[in-house]
Amino acid sequence: MVYVMNFFAAGSALIVYRKLFIGVFFAFLLIVSGLLFMVPGVHAQDIFTTDKLITVDIGKQKLFAWEGGKVVHETKVSTGMKLTPTVKGSFKIYLKKALADMRGPSPYKNIYPSGYYHLKNVPHQMYFYQGYAIHGAYWHNNFGRVASHGCVNVPLASAEWLFNWANVGTQVVVF
């Protein structure tokens, strides 16, 4: 039990009384749990690494490439739409493909009436988790807005630069 101690002077006597105040108790629990389990927002200025690192900020729709503790490349991206969000977390590039078709199911029947998308010759694919990849996108120019089925769509010039710069094993952090 948490008790709130209230002190006040009444004449020459100091009167001390205890009062259980449930609202304060729950507020205390929320504050403590928030401090113990709060994950602070990640900002570019908070990141330091000497290794190569790719960060994807879904809120800002931006990708940053880091090396030697500095941003060496920055670009707008298009991450996953509402029904097909981009996975968040810390991953490593496990497969690179210079050029390959990409296909999969789509809940967006207005865009893909068959229920599937099939994009031919998608350039500079770097897979970081299951079927999620950072890759070039030639079929749209809506970078800075969500537009994908979960992958991280990158302008063609940036996709080529990233593909040549990053190795299999490069860390990718999506937040």
N, C-alpha and C positions, 0 to 999 in steps of 0.2 A: 504494500500500500504506500501511496505517496501522500504525505501530509504537507499542507502549506502552513507554515508558521506565520502568524500575524502578531506583531508587537505594537502596542500603543500605550501611551501613558495616560493614566486617569488619576489626577491629583498627584499624590506623592507615590502612589503604588504603580508598579509596572505589571500590567496584566498580560499574561501570555495565554493564548488559546490556540487550539488546533482545530482545523476545519478540513474535512475531506472534500476536495474539490475535483470531481471527476473530469470536468472539462479541462482543467490544467493537466491532469494525469494523461489524458489522451493527447493533448497538444504536445506534452513532453515526449510521449512515445513516438509521435509522428516526427518530431524534430530529431530525436535520437536515431530512429530508423532511417530517416533521410540522410543524416550525416554518415551513418555506417554503410548504407547501400547506394548512396547517390553516385551516379557516374557523371562526372563533369562533362560539359560539352567540349568537344575537341575543336580547336582552332589552329589554323596554320602556324600562328606564332608560338603555340604551345608544343610543337613537335620538334624534337631534335634527334637526329640519327646520323651516323656516319655511313651506314649501309644504304643501298638503293632501296627506295620505298615508293609505292604508289598509294596515294590516299584519294578516296572518292567521297566528296561531301554531297550527299543526296539533297540536303536542304538548299544548298547553293547551286546544285547541278554543275559542279566543277571537279576536275581531276587535277591533282598536283603530283609531279614526279620529283622526288628528293634524292640528293646525293651529297655526301659530305656535310650534312646538316643544313643544306640550302635547297630551296626550290629551284630546279633546273628547267622545268617545263610546267606550264599551266594551260588548261583548255576548258572550255565549256563542254558539257556532256549531256546526253539524254539517258536517264536511267528508267527503271520499270514504271509502268502505268499502274493505276489503282488495283486492278485485278491480277497483275503480274509484277509484283514489286521486286526490286533488286535486293538480294540477300545482304544483310549487314553482318559485319564481323571482321576478323583478322584471318587472312588466307595467304597462300603462296601460289604463284603461277606454277601450274603443273604440266601444261601442254601449250605449245605454240604451233599455229598453222598459218603459213603465209597467205594461202588462198583456199577457201573451201565453201561448199554450200552449207547453209544453216536452215534447219526446219524444225518445226515443233507444233504443239497444239496452241490454239488461240481462242480465248473466250470472246474475242471481239469479232462477232459475226458480221457487223456492218463493214469491217475492213477486210476480213477474210471469211467469206460466206461458207467455205468448205469446212471451217473450224480449224484449219491448219495454215501456217505460213511456210513458205519455201523461198528463201532468198539465195540466189545463185552468186557464186564467186565473191563471198564476203572476205574482204582483205584484213590481214594483220590481226588474227584472232589469238588472244592470250587467255586461256581458261584458268580460272582461279578457284572455282568451287563447282562441282558437278557439271551442269551444262551452262553455267554462268561464265561469261567472257567479257573482256574489254576488246573491242574491235572497231574497225572503220565502218562507217555507214554512208553509202552512196545514195540511198533511197529517200533521204530527207535532209533538211537543213534546219531543223527545229532545235538545235543545240541550246542548252539553257533551260529546257522544258522536258518533262517526262514524256517519253515516246516509245519505249522499248517493251519487250516481253520479259524483261528482267536483266538483260545484259547491259553493259555500259557502252552505249554508242558514242563514238568519238569522230570528230571531223577527220577526213582522209589523211591530211598532212600530219596531224598529231598522232594518228594511229600508226603511221609508218615510222615516225620518230620514236614512239614508245616501243614498238616492236623491235626496232634495231637497238634500243638502249637497254631494255629489260631482258633479264635472263630467266630461264626456268629456275624457280626458287625465290625470285624476287617477291618480297612481301607486298600484299595488297590489303589495305584497311578501308572498309566501306562503313560509313557512319551517316 
